[in-house]
């Protein structure tokens, strides 16, 4: 799959004055072709190269599986992948600590300013579609059917609603156990953008912080009357997924493949790989990127529970 440049950036980013080049255009629903960095270089130096990736724990399973495939394909190369959250992914790219960052949110204004101050652009490569999903322990709703507005979710995580009975009289008369991700998490950033920021809510001090999607899954699955949020690829049968009211639909919408793909589910998002320069033609970084956009790479995206990019059937 050819890598492409996004033709537009948001007004907020434009005002800051930093041009961020987004590869695989999806602005205004249209894709615009641009030269690919795919190499025809026969130089074999890349066969002994090493690259590092760090950042979003949501992107981590895709990157790990892709790294294994690349190292199986080319026995002399090394691809090292670690987590740390989207904030780590952006900061490590800006500081030139890693070759590729991983992110599950757009860069913040402060990250753009930091990159600008160091004279480094950021190239964002959307590699998959995802959604932030609100999940509850099965003890909250025995039949598994539960739905909220975005504002009500924000009120729960802000501590304005503390008992399930306050949400609905049919729910248990039990205190709500709130689980959140750590500051810097892209999943947390996306979640707060939709449920907290519009009403200037702050996360309650009573919230229980976890460092990754799997940790949230473990906590919510095992803690009665708990609520948390995870990426779509981390949903399982041990938690109930919350439907969210969608203004565009006028009804509650459950995060499923169709509603994420058409973005009627309110908290749909792209997952990114990030670099601070265009990968050198023929380098291991370039080949890793090409693999992600290949049929095999997009199959990994799907195998890990995420959605392939729209260009793939």
C-alpha positions in Angstrom: 0.0 0.0 0.0 1.4 3.4 -1.0 2.1 5.9 1.8 0.4 9.2 1.1 0.4 12.8 2.5 -2.6 14.3 4.2 -3.5 17.5 2.5 -4.9 19.3 5.5 -4.5 19.9 9.2 -6.9 21.0 11.9 -7.5 24.7 12.6 -6.0 24.3 16.0 -2.8 22.9 14.7 -2.6 25.5 11.9 -2.9 28.3 14.3 0.2 27.1 16.1 2.1 27.5 12.9 3.8 24.1 12.8 3.3 22.1 9.7 2.7 18.5 10.6 2.9 16.1 7.6 0.3 13.3 8.0 0.9 10.3 5.8 -2.1 8.4 4.3 -4.4 11.3 3.8 -7.9 11.1 5.3 -8.8 14.8 5.4 -12.2 15.6 4.1 -12.7 12.0 3.3 -10.4 12.0 0.3 -7.1 10.4 -0.3 -4.4 12.3 -2.2 -1.5 10.5 -3.8 2.1 11.5 -3.0 5.5 9.9 -3.8 6.2 6.8 -1.8 9.5 6.4 0.0 9.5 2.7 -1.1 13.1 1.9 -2.2 14.5 0.2 -5.2 17.9 0.5 -3.5 19.8 -2.9 -3.6 22.3 -1.8 -0.9 22.4 -4.6 1.7 23.6 -2.4 4.6 20.0 -2.3 6.0 20.2 -6.0 6.6 22.3 -5.5 9.7 20.4 -2.4 11.0 18.5 -2.0 14.3 15.5 0.2 14.9 13.6 1.0 18.1 9.9 1.9 18.6 8.2 3.2 21.7 4.9 4.7 22.8 1.2 3.8 22.8 0.3 0.5 24.5 -2.7 0.4 22.1 -0.4 0.2 19.1 2.0 -2.1 20.9 0.5 -5.4 19.8 0.5 -4.4 16.2 4.1 -3.2 16.4 5.3 -6.3 18.3 3.8 -8.7 15.8 5.1 -6.7 12.9 8.6 -6.7 14.4 8.6 -10.4 14.8 7.5 -10.8 11.1 10.2 -8.4 9.9 12.9 -10.2 12.0 11.8 -13.6 10.6 11.9 -12.2 7.1 15.4 -10.7 7.5 17.5 -12.6 10.0 20.2 -9.9 10.5 17.9 -7.1 11.6 16.8 -6.1 15.1 13.5 -4.4 15.9 13.0 -3.4 19.5 9.5 -2.4 20.7 8.4 -0.9 24.1 5.4 0.9 25.5 5.2 3.9 27.7 2.1 5.6 26.3 1.5 8.0 23.4 3.2 10.9 25.3 6.4 8.8 25.4 6.0 8.0 21.7 5.9 11.7 20.8 8.6 12.9 23.2 11.0 10.1 22.2 10.5 11.0 18.5 11.0 14.7 19.2 14.1 14.0 21.2 15.4 11.6 18.6 15.5 8.7 21.1 13.7 6.2 18.9 13.3 5.7 15.2 9.5 5.3 15.3 7.0 6.5 17.9 3.6 4.9 18.5 0.5 7.0 19.2 -3.2 6.6 19.6 -4.0 10.3 19.5 -3.1 13.4 17.7 -0.2 15.4 19.0 -0.9 18.0 21.7 -0.2 21.7 21.2 2.7 21.4 23.7 4.2 18.5 21.7 4.0 20.5 18.5 5.6 23.5 20.1 8.4 21.2 21.5 9.0 19.8 18.1 9.0 23.2 16.6 11.5 24.5 19.1 13.9 21.7 18.2 13.4 22.2 14.5 11.9 18.8 13.9 8.8 18.0 11.9 6.6 15.1 12.8 5.3 12.7 10.3 2.2 10.9 11.4 1.4 7.6 9.6 -2.2 6.3 10.3 -1.9 2.5 10.3 -5.3 1.4 11.7 -8.8 2.4 12.9 -9.7 2.0 16.5 -12.1 3.3 19.1 -12.0 4.1 22.8 -14.6 1.8 24.5 -16.1 2.3 27.9 -16.4 -1.0 29.8 -18.0 -2.1 33.0 -17.8 -5.1 35.2 -20.7 -7.6 34.6 -22.0 -6.9 38.1 -23.1 -3.5 36.9 -25.7 -4.7 34.4 -26.5 -8.4 34.5 -28.1 -8.4 31.0 -25.1 -6.6 29.5 -27.1 -3.7 28.1 -26.0 -0.3 29.4 -25.7 3.0 27.6 -24.7 6.6 28.5 -24.3 10.0 27.0 -20.8 11.4 26.7 -21.6 13.9 29.4 -22.8 11.3 31.8 -19.6 9.3 31.3 -17.7 12.5 32.1 -19.7 13.0 35.3 -18.9 9.5 36.5 -15.2 9.9 35.9 -15.2 13.4 37.4 -16.8 12.0 40.6 -20.0 13.9 40.2 -21.9 10.6 39.9 -20.6 8.1 42.5 -23.3 5.5 42.8 -24.7 3.3 40.0 -28.3 4.1 41.3 -27.6 7.7 40.3 -27.2 6.6 36.7 -30.4 4.5 36.6 -32.7 3.2 39.2 -32.4 -0.3 37.8 -28.7 -0.5 38.5 -27.1 -1.7 41.8 -27.0 0.6 44.8 -23.3 0.4 44.9 -20.4 2.8 44.7 -18.7 3.2 41.3 -15.1 2.0 41.1 -13.5 4.3 38.5 -10.4 3.1 36.5 -8.4 5.4 34.3 -5.2 5.4 32.3 -2.0 7.2 33.3 -1.4 10.9 32.2 0.2 10.8 28.8 -1.8 7.8 27.6 -3.3 8.4 24.1 -6.3 6.3 25.1 -6.8 8.6 28.1 -6.3 11.7 25.9 -8.9 10.6 23.4 -11.3 9.6 26.2 -11.0 13.0 27.9 -11.3 14.9 24.7 -14.8 13.5 24.2 -16.1 13.0 27.8 -14.3 15.5 30.0 -13.0 18.5 28.1 -16.3 19.8 26.6 -17.6 20.3 30.2 -14.3 21.2 31.8 -14.4 18.1 34.0 -11.3 16.9 35.8 -10.7 13.2 36.7 -11.7 12.5 40.3 -8.9 12.0 42.8 -10.6 8.7 43.8 -9.9 7.2 40.3 -7.6 4.2 40.2 -4.8 4.6 37.6 -3.5 1.8 35.5 -0.5 1.9 33.1 -1.8 0.0 30.1 -4.9 -1.4 28.3 -4.3 -4.9 29.6 -4.1 -3.6 33.2 -7.4 -1.9 32.8 -8.9 -5.1 31.4 -7.6 -7.1 34.3 -8.9 -4.5 36.9 -12.4 -4.0 35.3 -12.9 -7.7 34.7 -12.0 -8.6 38.3 -13.5 -5.7 40.3 -17.3 -5.6 41.0 -19.1 -2.3 40.1 -16.1 -0.9 38.2 -15.9 1.2 35.0 -13.0 2.0 32.8 -12.0 2.4 29.1 -9.8 0.5 26.6 -9.0 0.4 22.9 -11.4 -1.7 20.7 -8.8 -4.4 20.3 -8.8 -5.1 24.0 -12.5 -5.9 24.5 -13.3 -9.3 25.8 -16.2 -11.4 27.2 -15.3 -10.7 30.8 -16.5 -7.1 30.5 -19.7 -5.4 29.3 -19.2 -2.7 26.6 -21.1 0.5 27.0 -23.2 2.0 24.2 -22.8 5.7 23.8 -25.3 8.2 22.5 -24.4 9.5 19.0 -25.7 12.9 17.9 -25.3 11.9 14.2 -27.4 8.8 14.7 -29.8 10.1 17.4 -29.5 6.9 19.4 -27.2 4.8 21.5 -24.4 3.2 19.4 -22.2 0.2 20.4 -18.6 0.2 19.2 -18.5 -2.5 16.5 -16.6 -2.8 13.3 -19.3 -1.0 11.2 -19.9 1.9 13.6 -16.1 2.5 14.0 -15.5 2.3 10.2 -18.3 4.9 9.5 -17.4 6.8 12.6 -20.9 6.9 13.9 -19.5 5.6 17.2 -18.4 8.9 18.9 -15.0 7.9 20.1 -13.5 6.5 16.9 -9.9 7.3 16.1 -6.8 6.5 14.1 -3.7 4.8 15.4 -0.3 6.2 14.3 3.3 5.5 13.8 5.4 8.7 14.1 8.8 9.7 12.8 10.8 13.0 12.8 11.9 12.7 9.2 11.0 10.8 6.1 12.5 7.3 6.4 15.6 7.0 4.3 14.8 5.1 1.1 15.7 1.5 1.5 16.5 1.7 5.3 15.1 -0.7 7.8 12.7 2.0 9.1 11.4 2.4 5.5 10.9 -1.3 5.1 9.2 -1.6 8.4 6.7 1.1 7.3 6.2 -0.6 4.0 5.4 -3.8 5.8 2.7 -2.2 8.0 1.0 -1.0 4.8 1.3 -4.3 3.0 -1.5 -6.9 3.0 0.4 -8.9 5.6 0.8 -5.9 7.8 -2.8 -4.9 7.6 -3.8 -8.5 8.3 -1.9 -8.2 11.6 -3.9 -5.0 12.3 -7.1 -7.1 11.9 -5.7 -10.1 13.8 -5.0 -7.8 16.8 -8.6 -6.7 16.9 -8.4 -3.4 15.1 -9.7 -2.2 11.8 -7.8 -2.1 8.6 -7.4 1.2 6.8 -10.3 2.1 4.6 -8.4 1.3 1.4 -8.4 -2.4 2.3 -11.4 -4.6 1.7 
